[in-house]
Amino acid sequence: METIIETIGYIIKEEYLSSIKDYNFANTLVLKNTQPFPGYYGNNLPSNSHSPSFFLLTSKSYSFEEIARISKKVKEIFKYDFNASSGNIFIKANKYNCIRIKYLKSINLISQLQALYIDEGIKFLRIKSVHSQGIIKIHKNFYIKEIEDDIYTDMEEESKCYFELPVLLSISEFKTYTKNIKNNLDNNLFDAACGLFYRSKGIVYVVRIYDKQKDLERIKLIREMYLDEIKKSGIL
């Protein structure tokens, strides 16, 4: 039986990040992901695809609850649609705290949005030049449907789905397994990220798949390939 679930958790992914300087507020540090879903699009992001996410880097750590509470107040004032989540970005040896912004209509609106967050007490880092790969950890709400045991589809973004894994993988393990799977799959056009959900049965470790051509049998095959990689590694 299909089950609708609303929960929280996080997603961890690796993307290429670049600082912007012409549209931010008072020379603060704002990054954008220049290649959304790199495992799917690579360097060939079509013009009609997802707009980039923006990352407003804060000078201190704010909790998931703080960002959610403040973002709700900002949404009541701001005239345009957006989604905000708290997160962390790891670039080389540096860890940054951030607010991830999605679905913003225009890059020109960033300074207006930042000004409202500043009015609510959020403090941002000063600008510096960043052009680098980074590991992004985003804490967020999930609105999903369990379509089979341990397999979920995203109710807000139709090209995304998730499946459970029995263990939490490190970033290096996940990258290695994903590379191996792509090398042994005829149609390897998908982007993958790892994360977790909080459910009543406990923490659930998941892989997020972005694939515009996804179907259930394909997702089940990819899941089995991850499980095989885990078994071969001796983790289980």
C-alpha positions in Angstrom: 0.0 0.0 0.0 1.3 3.5 -0.9 2.0 5.7 2.0 2.3 9.5 2.0 5.1 10.7 4.4 6.1 14.2 5.5 9.3 14.2 7.5 12.7 15.8 7.9 16.2 14.7 7.3 19.2 15.6 5.2 20.9 15.1 1.8 24.6 15.2 1.2 25.9 15.8 -2.3 29.0 17.1 -4.1 28.7 20.0 -6.5 30.8 22.7 -8.1 30.3 26.0 -6.3 31.1 29.5 -7.4 30.8 32.9 -5.5 28.7 35.7 -6.9 29.4 39.4 -6.3 27.1 41.5 -8.4 23.7 40.6 -6.9 24.3 40.0 -3.1 23.9 42.3 -0.2 26.8 44.4 1.1 29.5 42.2 -0.3 28.5 39.1 1.6 29.5 35.6 0.5 26.9 34.0 -1.7 27.6 30.8 -3.7 25.7 29.2 -6.5 25.9 25.6 -7.8 27.0 26.0 -11.4 26.2 22.4 -12.3 23.0 21.1 -10.6 22.7 17.3 -10.7 26.2 16.8 -12.2 25.8 13.1 -12.5 22.9 13.6 -14.8 23.8 16.7 -16.8 27.5 16.8 -16.5 28.6 20.1 -18.2 25.6 20.1 -20.5 22.9 21.7 -18.3 20.1 22.7 -20.7 18.7 26.2 -20.5 15.2 25.0 -19.5 16.4 22.9 -16.6 16.4 23.7 -12.9 17.7 27.1 -11.9 20.7 27.0 -9.7 20.5 26.9 -5.9 22.0 29.8 -4.0 23.8 29.4 -0.7 23.9 32.4 1.7 26.8 31.8 4.0 26.3 32.8 7.6 28.9 33.9 10.1 27.6 31.4 12.8 25.6 28.2 12.9 21.9 28.5 13.1 19.7 25.5 13.9 17.2 23.9 11.6 14.4 25.3 13.8 15.8 28.9 13.7 16.1 29.0 10.0 12.6 27.5 9.5 11.1 30.0 12.0 12.8 33.0 10.4 12.1 31.8 6.9 8.4 31.6 7.6 8.5 35.2 8.7 10.4 36.3 5.6 8.0 34.4 3.3 5.2 36.5 4.8 6.9 39.7 3.6 8.8 38.7 0.5 6.7 38.9 -2.7 8.3 36.0 -4.5 8.4 32.2 -4.1 11.5 30.5 -2.6 12.4 27.6 -0.5 15.0 27.9 2.3 16.9 25.2 4.2 19.8 25.2 6.7 23.0 23.5 5.8 26.7 23.2 5.8 29.3 23.3 3.0 32.7 21.7 3.2 35.4 23.0 0.9 38.8 21.4 1.4 39.5 21.9 5.1 36.9 24.6 5.6 33.4 24.2 7.0 30.8 26.9 6.3 27.2 27.4 7.6 24.6 28.4 5.1 21.0 28.9 4.1 20.2 27.1 0.9 17.8 29.0 -1.4 15.9 27.2 -4.2 13.2 28.2 -6.7 14.1 31.9 -6.6 12.7 33.6 -9.7 15.8 35.7 -10.4 19.3 36.2 -9.1 18.5 39.9 -8.9 16.3 39.2 -5.9 19.1 37.8 -3.7 19.9 41.1 -2.1 16.3 41.8 -1.2 16.0 38.4 0.4 19.2 38.8 2.3 18.1 42.2 3.7 15.0 40.5 5.2 17.1 37.8 6.8 19.4 40.5 8.2 16.4 42.3 9.7 15.6 39.1 11.6 19.1 38.9 13.0 20.9 36.6 10.6 24.6 37.6 10.1 26.4 36.8 6.9 30.1 36.2 6.0 32.0 38.7 4.0 32.6 38.0 0.4 35.7 36.1 -1.0 36.4 34.3 -4.2 35.3 30.7 -4.3 35.4 28.4 -7.3 35.6 24.9 -6.1 34.1 21.5 -5.6 32.3 21.3 -2.3 30.4 18.8 -0.2 26.9 20.2 0.6 24.8 18.9 3.5 21.3 20.2 3.5 18.8 19.7 6.3 15.3 19.8 4.9 11.7 18.7 4.9 10.7 15.8 2.7 7.3 15.2 1.2 7.4 11.7 -0.2 5.4 8.6 -1.0 6.5 5.1 -0.3 5.5 3.3 -3.5 7.1 -0.1 -2.5 8.9 -1.3 0.6 12.0 0.9 1.1 11.4 2.9 -2.2 10.0 6.4 -2.3 9.0 9.0 -4.9 9.3 12.7 -4.3 5.9 14.4 -4.2 7.3 17.9 -5.1 10.0 17.1 -7.7 8.9 14.3 -10.0 12.4 13.5 -11.3 13.6 12.5 -7.7 13.1 9.3 -5.9 14.8 7.6 -2.9 15.6 4.1 -1.7 16.8 2.8 1.6 20.1 1.3 2.3 20.9 -0.7 5.5 24.0 1.3 6.4 25.3 4.9 6.4 28.0 5.3 3.8 30.9 7.7 4.0 31.2 10.2 1.2 34.2 8.4 -0.2 32.4 5.0 -0.1 29.3 6.5 -1.8 31.4 8.1 -4.6 33.2 4.8 -5.2 30.1 2.7 -5.3 28.3 5.2 -7.5 31.2 5.3 -10.0 31.3 1.4 -10.1 27.5 1.3 -10.7 27.7 3.8 -13.5 30.5 1.9 -15.1 28.4 -1.3 -15.2 25.0 0.2 -16.2 24.0 0.6 -19.8 22.0 3.7 -19.1 24.0 5.5 -16.5 22.4 8.9 -16.9 21.4 9.7 -13.3 22.6 11.8 -10.4 22.9 10.3 -6.9 23.2 11.8 -3.4 23.0 10.1 0.0 21.2 11.1 3.1 18.6 10.1 5.7 15.0 10.4 6.8 13.7 10.4 10.4 10.8 8.0 10.6 8.8 6.4 13.4 10.8 3.1 12.9 14.0 5.1 13.4 16.6 6.7 11.2 16.4 5.5 7.6 19.5 5.8 5.3 18.7 6.6 1.7 20.1 7.3 -1.7 18.4 10.1 -3.7 18.3 9.5 -7.4 17.6 12.3 -10.0 16.5 10.8 -13.3 14.0 12.3 -15.7 13.5 8.9 -17.3 13.1 7.0 -14.0 10.8 4.0 -13.6 10.3 1.6 -10.8 12.2 -1.3 -12.3 15.2 0.9 -13.1 15.3 2.3 -9.5 15.0 -1.3 -8.1 18.0 -2.3 -10.3 20.1 0.6 -9.1 19.3 -0.1 -5.5 20.3 -3.8 -5.9 23.6 -2.6 -7.4 24.3 -0.4 -4.4 23.4 -3.4 -2.1 25.8 -5.6 -4.1 28.6 -3.0 -3.7 28.0 -2.9 0.1 28.1 -6.7 0.3 31.3 -6.8 -1.7 32.9 -4.3 0.6 32.3 -6.5 3.7 30.4 -3.7 5.5 27.4 -6.1 6.2 
